[in-house]
Amino acid sequence: MTTHTEQRVSEIAGAASRSLFHSLRRRYFRTWYYNWRLRGPVPDRVEFSPKPERTPQSSIADQILQGRYVLPGGQVRMTGGTPWEAEVPNRQWDGALHGFRWMSHFQARPGEDTSRHARWLITTWLNKYRRCTGLAWEPHIIAHRLVSWATNWEMISQGADLIWRSSILRHMERQARHLRRTVKMAPEGLPRFDAALGLVMSGLIFPEARRRVDKGLSLLDREMSAQILADGGHVTRSPEILLETLLGLLTLREALMALGQHVPERLSIAIDRMAPALDFFCMGDGRFGLFNGSHEGDPLAIKRALAGGTIGGSPVTQMPYMGFNRMTAKKTVVLVDTGGPPPAPFNQMAHAGCLSFEMSVAKYRMVTNCGAIAVQGPEWSQAMRATSAHSTLAIDQVSSGAFLDTGFAERLFGPRLVGKPDHVEATRHEKEEGVWLDMTHDGFVEDYGLKHERRLYLDASGNDLRGEDVLILVDEAQGPTIGREVQIRFHLHPDLRTSLAQDRSNVLLVLPNKSGWKFRAAGGEISLEDSVYAGDGRSVKRCKQIVVSAKDLAQGAKINWAFKRLESE
């Protein structure tokens, strides 16, 4: 039988071999000979212009036209020159810049000046990146750029002469050829999905490119099987990646239908499964809970994705394959992470937030996780993935999951969440008086020999959320809990006003609509501490967190806590 160590060695050896092979291929791509091989027939037109995935917004167009590029991963302000000369804040922002998806917002600012600026951006990009090299020519980035240029073709070509249009079409065709040859080199997960989707779209964009459509659909079918779960969730366990995937499939379906081509049955089935799953993750404000690297999300994009799918029947309350539960009562929504780490290689964005929850009342967020942020650097990114950045229990501020954050393995596999917890269980009970969730995970067994059990109860009025946390010793070799501090954290949204009672017996919370709530706990000491919130992924806001601490917690001792609306007392 193959041991765990042998499997790990085999995985590292395989990853190292693939990394070396791809590195050698990329060197070849930079040669004069390979770039010469990208020559071929030049299309005389854009056969089809897809609709933008996201609704164009004039405010974003104005920012870009003024030199302010607010993209995933951060923002850069240019006071002169081209964005290709900017100091790049991180790889995520750089990839978004080269993907050109932001250019669709120009459609909200139609006019000759906007078209001229768009052509200038494309021309200056080609002056610097016409040769196949670097991140700009990664398969998924090419896919984004090709679809974006085709989507905006009418706006781009408005007022352009024949020579310029022919030159751009030639460069687009070169990129499409490179995409066809390298689509399988895209990183696993959303990038490979996007690369396959882009290959299909490149075949629809240009005339006489049916072979790309067939190859792309075959690869896309494979990626849908690997990434879309039976409950409609995404294998990364990220609501935001679920949104990106659904938007891509909706755009493809619209394109196929507009051209009178067959829509694969698997594609339609996937969309119908994913729309209710996406709706599951929306809090009271219609935006996402902050789980596994997700941000609150673009409300217009969420609305478009939900409108494009089929949502009917009873609302989804459980996502057993993606690993989440939803508790709702009146205007109160509670989302709970009841799953373990995603499988490799889909765990590079995953957070160690097992059994954490978020809570909203009407359109106001109350209890949250800290979110995710890339603009502050890798140390901040890693800290936001830790258990302590989530509304759940931690021991000695140690995370319930382990991260690859340094060394050779991290360079090969990326910053994966690996290993623990191995087993996460959740049982749901629903009655007229309310909903219960009984949950447990073994993420602390390896380090402490302790299993975390959490019980949540939301009453039918939505005015009373109660919780119970307990640690059970399951590995006697680890010894007692003496000297270990348990912290249960409840991160609070920045819009809340909070005050800790002088005797530390409770915390008063006031929502923006003046609704008052009171937090109480038994079995631990209550404190009100500073925290951070990165809901938009671009900035960090100060907020507060309630911390219930207990030291030398006895075996099986329980910490009970509750959030209760004041009007209901």
JOMOUR-V715463 format. One record per residue. N is the residue number from 0. RES is the residue in one small letter. OMEGA is omega in radians with two decimals (* if undefined). Layout:
n=N res=RES omega=OMEGA
n=N res=RES omega=OMEGA
This chain:
n=0 res=m omega=-3.14
n=1 res=t omega=-3.13
n=2 res=t omega=3.12
n=3 res=h omega=-3.14
n=4 res=t omega=3.13
n=5 res=e omega=3.10
n=6 res=q omega=-3.14
n=7 res=r omega=3.12
n=8 res=v omega=3.12
n=9 res=s omega=3.13
n=10 res=e omega=3.14
n=11 res=i omega=3.14
n=12 res=a omega=3.12
n=13 res=g omega=3.13
n=14 res=a omega=3.13
n=15 res=a omega=3.13
n=16 res=s omega=3.12
n=17 res=r omega=3.14
n=18 res=s omega=3.12
n=19 res=l omega=-3.13
n=20 res=f omega=3.13
n=21 res=h omega=3.12
n=22 res=s omega=3.12
n=23 res=l omega=3.12
n=24 res=r omega=-3.14
n=25 res=r omega=3.06
n=26 res=r omega=3.10
n=27 res=y omega=-3.13
n=28 res=f omega=-3.10
n=29 res=r omega=-3.07
n=30 res=t omega=3.08
n=31 res=w omega=-3.08
n=32 res=y omega=-3.11
n=33 res=y omega=3.14
n=34 res=n omega=3.06
n=35 res=w omega=-3.13
n=36 res=r omega=3.12
n=37 res=l omega=3.11
n=38 res=r omega=3.10
n=39 res=g omega=3.13
n=40 res=p omega=-3.12
n=41 res=v omega=3.10
n=42 res=p omega=-3.10
n=43 res=d omega=-3.12
n=44 res=r omega=2.91
n=45 res=v omega=-3.06
n=46 res=e omega=-3.03
n=47 res=f omega=3.08
n=48 res=s omega=3.13
n=49 res=p omega=3.00
n=50 res=k omega=3.08
n=51 res=p omega=3.09
n=52 res=e omega=-3.10
n=53 res=r omega=3.14
n=54 res=t omega=3.11
n=55 res=p omega=-3.12
n=56 res=q omega=-3.09
n=57 res=s omega=-3.13
n=58 res=s omega=3.12
n=59 res=i omega=3.09
n=60 res=a omega=3.14
n=61 res=d omega=3.12
n=62 res=q omega=-3.10
n=63 res=i omega=3.14
n=64 res=l omega=3.10
n=65 res=q omega=3.08
n=66 res=g omega=3.13
n=67 res=r omega=-3.07
n=68 res=y omega=3.09
n=69 res=v omega=-3.04
n=70 res=l omega=3.04
n=71 res=p omega=-3.11
n=72 res=g omega=3.11
n=73 res=g omega=3.12
n=74 res=q omega=3.13
n=75 res=v omega=3.10
n=76 res=r omega=3.12
n=77 res=m omega=3.08
n=78 res=t omega=3.12
n=79 res=g omega=-3.13
n=80 res=g omega=-3.09
n=81 res=t omega=3.10
n=82 res=p omega=-3.13
n=83 res=w omega=3.09
n=84 res=e omega=-3.06
n=85 res=a omega=3.00
n=86 res=e omega=-2.99
n=87 res=v omega=3.14
n=88 res=p omega=3.12
n=89 res=n omega=-3.07
n=90 res=r omega=-3.14
n=91 res=q omega=3.13
n=92 res=w omega=-3.13
n=93 res=d omega=3.12
n=94 res=g omega=3.11
n=95 res=a omega=3.12
n=96 res=l omega=-3.11
n=97 res=h omega=3.13
n=98 res=g omega=3.04
n=99 res=f omega=-3.10
n=100 res=r omega=3.12
n=101 res=w omega=-3.07
n=102 res=m omega=3.14
n=103 res=s omega=3.12
n=104 res=h omega=3.09
n=105 res=f omega=3.14
n=106 res=q omega=3.08
n=107 res=a omega=3.10
n=108 res=r omega=-3.06
n=109 res=p omega=3.10
n=110 res=g omega=-3.09
n=111 res=e omega=-3.13
n=112 res=d omega=3.12
n=113 res=t omega=3.12
n=114 res=s omega=-3.13
n=115 res=r omega=3.13
n=116 res=h omega=3.11
n=117 res=a omega=3.12
n=118 res=r omega=3.11
n=119 res=w omega=3.12
n=120 res=l omega=3.14
n=121 res=i omega=-3.13
n=122 res=t omega=3.14
n=123 res=t omega=3.07
n=124 res=w omega=-3.12
n=125 res=l omega=3.11
n=126 res=n omega=-3.08
n=127 res=k omega=-2.98
n=128 res=y omega=-3.13
n=129 res=r omega=3.12
n=130 res=r omega=-3.07
n=131 res=c omega=-3.14
n=132 res=t omega=2.97
n=133 res=g omega=-3.09
n=134 res=l omega=-3.09
n=135 res=a omega=-3.12
n=136 res=w omega=3.00
n=137 res=e omega=-3.00
n=138 res=p omega=-3.08
n=139 res=h omega=3.10
n=140 res=i omega=3.05
n=141 res=i omega=-3.13
n=142 res=a omega=3.11
n=143 res=h omega=-3.05
n=144 res=r omega=3.13
n=145 res=l omega=-3.13
n=146 res=v omega=-3.14
n=147 res=s omega=3.14
n=148 res=w omega=3.11
n=149 res=a omega=3.12
n=150 res=t omega=-3.06
n=151 res=n omega=-3.01
n=152 res=w omega=-3.13
n=153 res=e omega=3.13
n=154 res=m omega=-3.12
n=155 res=i omega=-3.01
n=156 res=s omega=-3.13
n=157 res=q omega=3.13
n=158 res=g omega=-3.12
n=159 res=a omega=3.11
n=160 res=d omega=-3.06
n=161 res=l omega=-3.11
n=162 res=i omega=-3.13
n=163 res=w omega=-3.14
n=164 res=r omega=3.13
n=165 res=s omega=3.13
n=166 res=s omega=-3.14
n=167 res=i omega=3.10
n=168 res=l omega=3.11
n=169 res=r omega=-3.14
n=170 res=h omega=3.08
n=171 res=m omega=3.12
n=172 res=e omega=3.08
n=173 res=r omega=3.14
n=174 res=q omega=3.11
n=175 res=a omega=3.10
n=176 res=r omega=3.13
n=177 res=h omega=3.10
n=178 res=l omega=-3.14
n=179 res=r omega=-3.10
n=180 res=r omega=-3.00
n=181 res=t omega=-3.02
n=182 res=v omega=-3.12
n=183 res=k omega=3.09
n=184 res=m omega=3.12
n=185 res=a omega=3.10
n=186 res=p omega=-3.10
n=187 res=e omega=-3.10
n=188 res=g omega=-3.09
n=189 res=l omega=3.12
n=190 res=p omega=3.14
n=191 res=r omega=3.04
n=192 res=f omega=-3.13
n=193 res=d omega=3.14
n=194 res=a omega=3.11
n=195 res=a omega=3.10
n=196 res=l omega=3.12
n=197 res=g omega=3.11
n=198 res=l omega=3.07
n=199 res=v omega=-3.10
n=200 res=m omega=3.12
n=201 res=s omega=3.08
n=202 res=g omega=3.09
n=203 res=l omega=-3.07
n=204 res=i omega=-3.06
n=205 res=f omega=3.09
n=206 res=p omega=3.05
n=207 res=e omega=3.12
n=208 res=a omega=-3.06
n=209 res=r omega=-3.11
n=210 res=r omega=3.11
n=211 res=r omega=3.11
n=212 res=v omega=-3.11
n=213 res=d omega=3.14
n=214 res=k omega=-3.14
n=215 res=g omega=3.12
n=216 res=l omega=3.10
n=217 res=s omega=3.12
n=218 res=l omega=-3.14
n=219 res=l omega=3.09
n=220 res=d omega=3.12
n=221 res=r omega=-3.12
n=222 res=e omega=3.08
n=223 res=m omega=3.13
n=224 res=s omega=-3.09
n=225 res=a omega=-2.95
n=226 res=q omega=-3.12
n=227 res=i omega=-3.06
n=228 res=l omega=-3.07
n=229 res=a omega=3.12
n=230 res=d omega=3.14
n=231 res=g omega=3.11
n=232 res=g omega=3.11
n=233 res=h omega=-3.03
n=234 res=v omega=3.11
n=235 res=t omega=-3.08
n=236 res=r omega=-3.13
n=237 res=s omega=3.09
n=238 res=p omega=-3.10
n=239 res=e omega=3.08
n=240 res=i omega=3.03
n=241 res=l omega=3.10
n=242 res=l omega=-3.12
n=243 res=e omega=-3.13
n=244 res=t omega=-3.14
n=245 res=l omega=3.12
n=246 res=l omega=3.11
n=247 res=g omega=3.14
n=248 res=l omega=3.10
n=249 res=l omega=3.11
n=250 res=t omega=3.12
n=251 res=l omega=-3.14
n=252 res=r omega=3.10
n=253 res=e omega=-3.13
n=254 res=a omega=-3.14
n=255 res=l omega=-3.13
n=256 res=m omega=3.14
n=257 res=a omega=-3.13
n=258 res=l omega=3.13
n=259 res=g omega=-3.12
n=260 res=q omega=-3.09
n=261 res=h omega=3.05
n=262 res=v omega=-3.12
n=263 res=p omega=-3.10
n=264 res=e omega=-3.12
n=265 res=r omega=3.13
n=266 res=l omega=-3.14
n=267 res=s omega=3.12
n=268 res=i omega=3.14
n=269 res=a omega=3.14
n=270 res=i omega=-3.12
n=271 res=d omega=3.07
n=272 res=r omega=-2.99
n=273 res=m omega=-3.09
n=274 res=a omega=3.09
n=275 res=p omega=3.10
n=276 res=a omega=3.12
n=277 res=l omega=3.12
n=278 res=d omega=3.12
n=279 res=f omega=-3.01
n=280 res=f omega=-3.12
n=281 res=c omega=3.05
n=282 res=m omega=-3.09
n=283 res=g omega=3.12
n=284 res=d omega=3.12
n=285 res=g omega=-3.14
n=286 res=r omega=-2.93
n=287 res=f omega=2.84
n=288 res=g omega=-3.02
n=289 res=l omega=-3.13
n=290 res=f omega=2.99
n=291 res=n omega=3.05
n=292 res=g omega=-3.13
n=293 res=s omega=2.98
n=294 res=h omega=-3.12
n=295 res=e omega=3.06
n=296 res=g omega=3.11
n=297 res=d omega=-3.07
n=298 res=p omega=3.12
n=299 res=l omega=3.11
n=300 res=a omega=3.11
n=301 res=i omega=3.14
n=302 res=k omega=3.13
n=303 res=r omega=-3.12
n=304 res=a omega=-3.13
n=305 res=l omega=3.13
n=306 res=a omega=-3.11
n=307 res=g omega=-3.14
n=308 res=g omega=3.13
n=309 res=t omega=3.10
n=310 res=i omega=-3.12
n=311 res=g omega=3.14
n=312 res=g omega=-3.12
n=313 res=s omega=3.09
n=314 res=p omega=3.12
n=315 res=v omega=3.12
n=316 res=t omega=-3.14
n=317 res=q omega=3.00
n=318 res=m omega=-2.99
n=319 res=p omega=-3.12
n=320 res=y omega=3.09
n=321 res=m omega=3.03
n=322 res=g omega=3.10
n=323 res=f omega=3.02
n=324 res=n omega=3.13
n=325 res=r omega=3.09
n=326 res=m omega=-3.14
n=327 res=t omega=3.05
n=328 res=a omega=-3.06
n=329 res=k omega=-3.10
n=330 res=k omega=-3.12
n=331 res=t omega=3.11
n=332 res=v omega=3.06
n=333 res=v omega=3.06
n=334 res=l omega=-3.04
n=335 res=v omega=3.08
n=336 res=d omega=-3.11
n=337 res=t omega=-3.12
n=338 res=g omega=3.09
n=339 res=g omega=-3.12
n=340 res=p omega=3.04
n=341 res=p omega=3.10
n=342 res=p omega=3.02
n=343 res=a omega=0.10
n=344 res=p omega=-3.01
n=345 res=f omega=-3.02
n=346 res=n omega=-3.09
n=347 res=q omega=3.11
n=348 res=m omega=-2.99
n=349 res=a omega=3.13
n=350 res=h omega=3.10
n=351 res=a omega=-3.05
n=352 res=g omega=-3.07
n=353 res=c omega=-3.13
n=354 res=l omega=3.04
n=355 res=s omega=3.14
n=356 res=f omega=2.98
n=357 res=e omega=-3.06
n=358 res=m omega=3.03
n=359 res=s omega=3.09
n=360 res=v omega=-2.98
n=361 res=a omega=-3.11
n=362 res=k omega=-3.05
n=363 res=y omega=3.06
n=364 res=r omega=-3.09
n=365 res=m omega=3.07
n=366 res=v omega=-3.07
n=367 res=t omega=2.79
n=368 res=n omega=-3.05
n=369 res=c omega=-3.14
n=370 res=g omega=-3.10
n=371 res=a omega=-3.12
n=372 res=i omega=3.13
n=373 res=a omega=-3.01
n=374 res=v omega=-3.11
n=375 res=q omega=3.11
n=376 res=g omega=-3.04
n=377 res=p omega=-3.13
n=378 res=e omega=3.07
n=379 res=w omega=-3.13
n=380 res=s omega=-3.12
n=381 res=q omega=-3.14
n=382 res=a omega=-3.13
n=383 res=m omega=3.10
n=384 res=r omega=-3.06
n=385 res=a omega=3.14
n=386 res=t omega=-3.10
n=387 res=s omega=3.09
n=388 res=a omega=-3.11
n=389 res=h omega=-3.11
n=390 res=s omega=3.14
n=391 res=t omega=-3.07
n=392 res=l omega=3.02
n=393 res=a omega=3.10
n=394 res=i omega=-3.14
n=395 res=d omega=-3.13
n=396 res=q omega=3.07
n=397 res=v omega=-3.10
n=398 res=s omega=3.10
n=399 res=s omega=3.08
n=400 res=g omega=-3.12
n=401 res=a omega=-3.12
n=402 res=f omega=2.92
n=403 res=l omega=-3.07
n=404 res=d omega=3.10
n=405 res=t omega=2.98
n=406 res=g omega=-3.05
n=407 res=f omega=-3.12
n=408 res=a omega=3.14
n=409 res=e omega=3.13
n=410 res=r omega=3.13
n=411 res=l omega=-2.96
n=412 res=f omega=-3.03
n=413 res=g omega=-3.07
n=414 res=p omega=-3.06
n=415 res=r omega=2.88
n=416 res=l omega=-3.00
n=417 res=v omega=2.99
n=418 res=g omega=-3.00
n=419 res=k omega=-0.18
n=420 res=p omega=3.14
n=421 res=d omega=-3.06
n=422 res=h omega=3.06
n=423 res=v omega=-3.13
n=424 res=e omega=3.10
n=425 res=a omega=3.10
n=426 res=t omega=-3.06
n=427 res=r omega=3.09
n=428 res=h omega=-3.14
n=429 res=e omega=3.05
n=430 res=k omega=-3.11
n=431 res=e omega=-3.06
n=432 res=e omega=3.13
n=433 res=g omega=-3.10
n=434 res=v omega=3.06
n=435 res=w omega=2.96
n=436 res=l omega=3.03
n=437 res=d omega=-3.01
n=438 res=m omega=3.09
n=439 res=t omega=3.03
n=440 res=h omega=-3.06
n=441 res=d omega=-3.08
n=442 res=g omega=3.14
n=443 res=f omega=-3.08
n=444 res=v omega=-3.09
n=445 res=e omega=-3.09
n=446 res=d omega=-3.00
n=447 res=y omega=-3.09
n=448 res=g omega=-3.04
n=449 res=l omega=3.06
n=450 res=k omega=3.13
n=451 res=h omega=3.05
n=452 res=e omega=3.13
n=453 res=r omega=3.06
n=454 res=r omega=3.08
n=455 res=l omega=3.09
n=456 res=y omega=3.04
n=457 res=l omega=-3.09
n=458 res=d omega=-3.00
n=459 res=a omega=3.14
n=460 res=s omega=-3.07
n=461 res=g omega=-3.08
n=462 res=n omega=-3.02
n=463 res=d omega=3.03
n=464 res=l omega=-3.13
n=465 res=r omega=3.13
n=466 res=g omega=3.10
n=467 res=e omega=3.13
n=468 res=d omega=-3.13
n=469 res=v omega=3.06
n=470 res=l omega=-3.10
n=471 res=i omega=3.11
n=472 res=l omega=-3.12
n=473 res=v omega=3.12
n=474 res=d omega=-3.08
n=475 res=e omega=-3.11
n=476 res=a omega=-3.13
n=477 res=q omega=3.08
n=478 res=g omega=-3.08
n=479 res=p omega=-3.09
n=480 res=t omega=-3.10
n=481 res=i omega=3.11
n=482 res=g omega=-3.12
n=483 res=r omega=-3.12
n=484 res=e omega=3.10
n=485 res=v omega=3.08
n=486 res=q omega=2.99
n=487 res=i omega=-3.03
n=488 res=r omega=3.05
n=489 res=f omega=-3.14
n=490 res=h omega=-3.02
n=491 res=l omega=-3.11
n=492 res=h omega=-3.10
n=493 res=p omega=-3.09
n=494 res=d omega=-3.13
n=495 res=l omega=2.95
n=496 res=r omega=-3.03
n=497 res=t omega=3.02
n=498 res=s omega=3.14
n=499 res=l omega=3.11
n=500 res=a omega=-3.10
n=501 res=q omega=3.13
n=502 res=d omega=3.11
n=503 res=r omega=-3.13
n=504 res=s omega=-3.11
n=505 res=n omega=3.06
n=506 res=v omega=3.08
n=507 res=l omega=3.12
n=508 res=l omega=3.12
n=509 res=v omega=3.13
n=510 res=l omega=3.14
n=511 res=p omega=3.12
n=512 res=n omega=3.10
n=513 res=k omega=3.08
n=514 res=s omega=-3.10
n=515 res=g omega=3.08
n=516 res=w omega=3.10
n=517 res=k omega=3.09
n=518 res=f omega=3.05
n=519 res=r omega=3.09
n=520 res=a omega=3.06
n=521 res=a omega=-3.14
n=522 res=g omega=3.12
n=523 res=g omega=-3.12
n=524 res=e omega=-3.12
n=525 res=i omega=2.99
n=526 res=s omega=3.10
n=527 res=l omega=-3.00
n=528 res=e omega=3.10
n=529 res=d omega=3.06
n=530 res=s omega=3.13
n=531 res=v omega=-3.14
n=532 res=y omega=-3.13
n=533 res=a omega=-3.06
n=534 res=g omega=-3.12
n=535 res=d omega=3.11
n=536 res=g omega=-3.11
n=537 res=r omega=-3.10
n=538 res=s omega=3.12
n=539 res=v omega=3.11
n=540 res=k omega=3.07
n=541 res=r omega=3.08
n=542 res=c omega=3.14
n=543 res=k omega=3.01
n=544 res=q omega=2.98
n=545 res=i omega=3.11
n=546 res=v omega=3.04
n=547 res=v omega=-3.03
n=548 res=s omega=3.06
n=549 res=a omega=3.13
n=550 res=k omega=-3.12
n=551 res=d omega=-3.12
n=552 res=l omega=-3.11
n=553 res=a omega=3.12
n=554 res=q omega=3.10
n=555 res=g omega=3.14
n=556 res=a omega=-3.05
n=557 res=k omega=2.95
n=558 res=i omega=3.14
n=559 res=n omega=-3.13
n=560 res=w omega=-3.11
n=561 res=a omega=2.92
n=562 res=f omega=-3.09
n=563 res=k omega=3.10
n=564 res=r omega=-3.05
n=565 res=l omega=-3.10
n=566 res=e omega=-3.08
n=567 res=s omega=-3.11
n=568 res=e omega=*
